[in-house]
Amino acid sequence: MVPVTHSAAPRPPVGTPPDRATLRWVEECFGRGAVVKMVRPLPGGAAHVNHALLVETGSGQNHRLVLRRWLPHAPHRPADGAPARPAAPHVGAEFSPEREIAALALLAGCPLPTPSLVAADPAGAYCDVPALLIERLTGHPPRPSPDDLPEYLIQLAAALLAVHAINGASTMPPYVPYNRLEERQPPRHALRPGLWERAFDVASGPAPEAPSRFIHRDYQPDNTLWSYGRLTGVVDWSDASYGPIAVDIAHMRAHLALRYGPPAADRFLASFDQVSGGYPHDPYWDVRALLDLLPEGSGRTVDEAHVPLFEDYLAARLAELGVSTPS
């Protein structure tokens, strides 16, 4: 493995594809005669852009890899029909290659399939920008049929048990909400702005006490891989944190509700309760997860067509907290 480098270097203007110097660095990671045979852009990403690579070594061995590059103000391109996600929530010390390096090191002993770190250039000393080279796992983004959804949700729930059991969690940066409530702005297409005001009031209060563990922090369907109905990997550990496990559960529930409907979110919670042997979930975290999609701007958008579903889901969570909401 190439040593992690820390010396800063002047950064050239950045285009989306990796430049020749970056690809040369990748080849040098595998020794004399290695050649990058294929470069293919991958969807998703917030503060970074991902490319699938195929590298052939001098001895003819092939390596399937992902090159992750941290681009300033990289645009977020959600999958068709997917809910909006924060774009580059807090670029800097809180969202950095070093953070993902630390997470992947802790995950090395995890039974859950996660990428292995192959090489790192967190300061951009050799590449056009800070970059990580990681193993590319097999599988594709989830696309379960309605009949497959219950099994899919059970697997998503069971995977979290392995994540939350990781040793050394306290060495990770602490959980910080994406939306720090500096701006209390409902979605620009809000139909019930008063509902969002109630949500901001709830989120401004004290969070429920909860034990902290290693958490993914951005646990949602697009960060999982599947093959023939089986979970083959959990990826994108740039937000991994030390925080309440409820953050992972609420984040997944919000994305499931917006993609498959609120019953899927409830079924996921029931699945986690089942596989964990009992889990008391506080709806406060569900409110927090929805507010993390706001404020809009800086690449974040809430599709107008999704607003009614957002608001119905939010109203139900506030009702569980005993908060009266305007009609």
N, C-alpha and C positions, 0 to 999 in steps of 0.2 A: 504494500500500500504506500502511495506517495505521502510523505510527511505533510501534515497540516502547516500551511504557511501563514505568517502574520504580518509581513512587511507590506505597507501600502504602496500602490503604484499609480502613476497617472492613468486616468481612465479615458479611453477614446470614446467618441460618440457611439451610442449603442443602437444597433438595429436588432430586429427580432432574431434572425438566425445567428448562430455562433460564428465568430470570425475564424480565419485560418489559424491564428495563434492559439485560439482556444482548442481547436481540433488537434493541433500539433501537441498541445499539453496532454490531451486525452491519449493520443498515440504513445507518447513517452511514458505514460503510466503503465503500459504493457510491454515496454522494452523494444529493442531494435527490430525493425521490420513490421511493426504493428501498423495497420491502416484502418481508418474509419471508412467503412464500406457503405453505410447508410445513415442519413440524418432525416428524421421525420418529426414535425411538430406534433405535440400532444395538446389536447384541449385542457382548459382550466388554468388555474394559477391566479394568484392575486398580486403579490409583490415579486413573483418570479415567473419565468417562462421555462417550460419543459420541452425537451426534445428526446425522442427515442433514438438511440444509436446502436449500430452494429459494428463491432470492432473485430477485425481478424488479426490474430497475432502472427509473428514471424513463423511459428510452427504450424499455422493453419487452424488454430483453435478460435472459435467464435464466442464473443461475449455480448450478451444483450444488456444494454445499459440505459439509464436515464441521466441526462445532463440537466441539472437544475441551475438556472442563472438568475440572480437577484437583479432585476432591472428597475431603475427608478421610475416610479409612477407607471408601472406596467398595467395595461388595461385588463379588466376581468372580463372573460367571455364565457358566461354560463352556458351549459348545455341547453338545447331547445326545451322549453317548458320548465326548466329548473327554476327554483326560487332564487331571488337575488341574494348575493353573498357580499360581505364587506370586501372592499378592494383595498389591499395594502393597509390593514387597519392601523398599524403603528410601525412604520418602517424605521429601523434603527436597532437599538440594543434589544428591543422587545421582539423584533421580527427579523431574525438574522440567520445567516448560515451557521454561526456558532451555536445557536439554539438548537437547530436541527441536528448538528453533529453530536451535541450532548444527548439529545433524545435517542438517536440511533445507537449510540454507545450503550445506553441503558436497555434498549430493546433487543440487543444482541442475544440475550439469554431468554427471550420471551418465546413461548411455544406458538404464539400467533405469527403467521407469515407477515413479515415486515421487511422493507428493503435493507440490504447491507451496504454500508459505506465503503466505496472502493478508493476514492481519493477526494481531497478537498483543497480548494484554493479560496478560503473565506475572505481574503483581502483583495482578490483580483490581481495578484502579483504576476500570474502567468496567463490568465484569461482576460477577456475584454471587460468582465465584471466579476464580482464574487460568484463562485460556482461550486457545486458539489457534483460528484460523479457517483451514482448509486446503481445497485443491481436493479434490473427491470424484472418485476414479478410477472408471472403469467396471469391471464385473465382479462376481462373487459368490464366496463362500468355495468352496474346492475340494470336489468330490464326484466323483472319478474312478471309473470302473468298473474291475474287475480287469484288463480288456484295455487300458485307458488308463494304468494305473499306471506302466509302464516309461517312457513318454514324459513323463508328469507328473514323475517323479523326475529325468529328464535336465534338464528345464526348471528345476526347483528347484535343481539343482546348478549349472547354467550361470549362473543369476542371481547366485549368490554371487561369481562371479569379478568381476563389475562392482562389487559392494559392496566387496570387499576391495581393489580397485584405486583407491578414492577417494583423492584427494590431500588433504593436510592432516589426516590421521588423528590425528596426535600432539596436535592441539589439543583432542581430545575427552577426557572423563574416562577414567581407566584402568579396565580390567575389574576388577570385584569380584564374587566369587561371591554368589549370593542367600543361600545357607546358609553362614554363617561358622563353623559347627561349634561355636558356643557351647553348643548343646544337641545331644547325640548320642542322638537318639530315633528308633527305627525307626517305621514307620507303626503306628498303633494296632491295625491288623488283621494285623500281620506274622505270617506262618506260620513264618518262619526268621529270628528276631531275630539269631542269630549271624552270618548273612550280612551284615546291615546293619552289624554291628560291624566286620567285615572291611573293608567299604566305607569306614567312617569312618576306619579306620586308614590306608587307602590315600590318602584325601583329605587327611589330616593331614600326610602327607609332602610333600616338595618336588614342585612341578609340573614336568613335562618342559619343557625349554627349547624355545621356539618364537618365531618372529618375530611381531611385533605389527603389526596392520593396523587399518583401520576395520572394525568388526564390528557387525552388527545387534543381537546379544546375546539377542534373543528370537525367533530365526528358527524358525518353525514353521508348519504349514499354515494355521492360522487367521489368520495375518498376511500371507496372500497372497490375491490376487484373480484370477479366471479367467473367460474367456468363450470358448465354443466350443473348449475344449481348449487354449487358449493363455493363458499367464501375462500378465495385464494390469496387475499392480501389486504392490508390496510396501509394506506400511503398518506403522504403529505403531513409530516410531523413538525412543520415549521412553527406551529402554535403550541406545541406540547408544553404543559405547565404543571405546577404543583397546586392543586385546588380541589374543590368539592366535586365528587363524582357526578352530582346532579347537573353540573354544567354539560357534561357529555350527553346525558340522557335527555335533557331539555333541548339541546341543540339538534339532536337527531329527531326528536319528536316534532319540532317545528318544521324541519325539512320534509318529514314524512307526511305531516298534515297538509302541507302546501302541494306536495306532489301526488299523494295517493288519497288524501282526504283525512279528516280528523279521526275516523275509526282506526286508521293505520297507526296513528300516534298513540292512541289508547291501547291498542293491541301490543305495540312495542313495549310500553310501560308494563303491561301485564306479563309479557315475556321476560323482561328483566327481573321483575318480582319473582317469577317462577324459577329462573336459572340461578338467581342469587340467594334463594332461600328466604326471601322477604326483604322488601325495600320500601320504606316510607318516603314518597316523593312530595316535595313542597311545590305547589304551582308558582310560587315566586320565581323559581328558576325558569319556568316556561315564559313568564312575562319578560324576564331579562333577555332570554334568547331571541324573542321577537324584536325587542328594542335594539338589539345588536345589529339589526339590519338598517338602522337609522343612525344619524340623519343622512338623507340622500345627498348625492354629490360626490365628487372625487371618485367617479367611477361606479358608485353605488346607485342602483335604481330599483324601485319597486314597481313592477308591471301593474298598470292600472287594472288589468283583468284579474289580478290576484288580490286586490284590496279587499273585496267582500269576504273572501276566505280568510285572509289575515284577521279581519275584524271579528268574524264569527268565532274564530279560534281564541282570539284574545279575550273576547267577552266571556267565553266559557271558563277560561282560566281565572279571570277576575272574580267570576261568580263563585268558583271553588274557594277563593280566598275571602269570600264574604264582602266583596267590594261592590257597592251599587254602581250601576253604569247607566248613563243616559241612553235613551233609545235612539 
